[in-house]
């Protein structure tokens, strides 16, 4: 199953970009707060907030069991 909940990342840009983001924010406000904090701590460096807009995955086969649980304990 694809991850369908949106999330936001903070990315440092410029001539020497930082490491890839490791934290997925669950709200734009939280990501913006992190970007503000990082920008204040690193004056002159630009940070951008990135939002997920789609998810893609190629699947050769997916099997879904549609039989109801019959409550048999064995």
C-alpha positions as CSV (number, residue, x, y, z in Angstrom):
1,X,0.0,0.0,0.0
2,X,1.3,3.5,-0.8
3,X,1.9,6.1,1.8
4,X,-1.1,8.4,1.2
5,X,-0.8,10.9,4.0
6,X,0.9,14.2,2.9
7,X,4.0,15.3,4.6
8,X,6.5,18.2,4.3
9,X,10.3,18.2,4.3
10,X,12.8,21.1,4.9
11,X,15.7,21.2,2.5
12,X,18.8,23.5,2.6
13,X,19.6,25.0,-0.8
14,X,22.5,26.8,-2.3
15,X,26.0,26.1,-3.5
16,X,26.6,23.6,-0.7
17,X,23.3,21.8,-0.1
18,X,23.0,19.9,3.2
19,X,22.3,16.2,3.8
20,X,18.9,14.8,2.6
21,X,16.1,15.5,5.1
22,X,15.4,12.7,7.5
23,X,12.3,14.1,9.2
24,X,8.8,14.0,7.7
25,X,6.6,16.8,9.2
26,X,2.9,16.0,9.4
27,X,1.9,19.7,8.9
28,X,3.1,22.6,6.9
29,X,3.2,24.7,10.0
30,X,5.7,22.3,11.7
31,X,7.9,22.3,8.6
32,X,7.8,26.1,8.3
33,X,8.7,26.4,12.0
34,X,11.8,24.2,11.4
35,X,12.8,26.2,8.3
36,X,12.5,29.4,10.2
37,X,14.6,28.1,13.1
38,X,17.3,26.7,10.7
39,X,17.4,30.0,8.8
40,X,17.8,32.0,12.0
41,X,20.6,29.7,13.1
42,X,22.4,29.8,9.7
43,X,22.0,33.4,8.5
44,X,22.3,33.8,4.7
45,X,21.4,30.1,4.0
46,X,18.1,29.4,2.3
47,X,15.8,26.6,3.4
48,X,12.8,25.5,1.5
49,X,9.7,23.6,2.5
50,X,8.8,20.8,0.2
51,X,5.3,19.1,0.1
52,X,4.5,15.7,-1.2
53,X,2.0,15.9,-4.1
54,X,1.9,12.3,-5.4
55,X,3.2,8.8,-4.7
56,X,4.2,6.3,-7.4
57,X,4.9,2.6,-7.3
58,X,5.0,-0.2,-9.9
59,X,3.5,-3.4,-8.7
60,X,3.8,-6.7,-10.5
61,X,1.1,-8.5,-8.4
62,X,-0.9,-7.7,-5.4
63,X,-3.1,-10.3,-3.7
64,X,-6.0,-9.3,-1.4
65,X,-7.8,-12.1,0.6
66,X,-11.5,-11.3,0.3
67,X,-12.8,-14.2,2.3
68,X,-14.4,-13.2,5.6
69,X,-12.9,-14.4,8.8
70,X,-15.1,-17.4,9.8
71,X,-14.0,-17.2,13.5
72,X,-12.5,-20.7,13.4
73,X,-9.6,-20.8,15.9
74,X,-7.5,-23.3,14.0
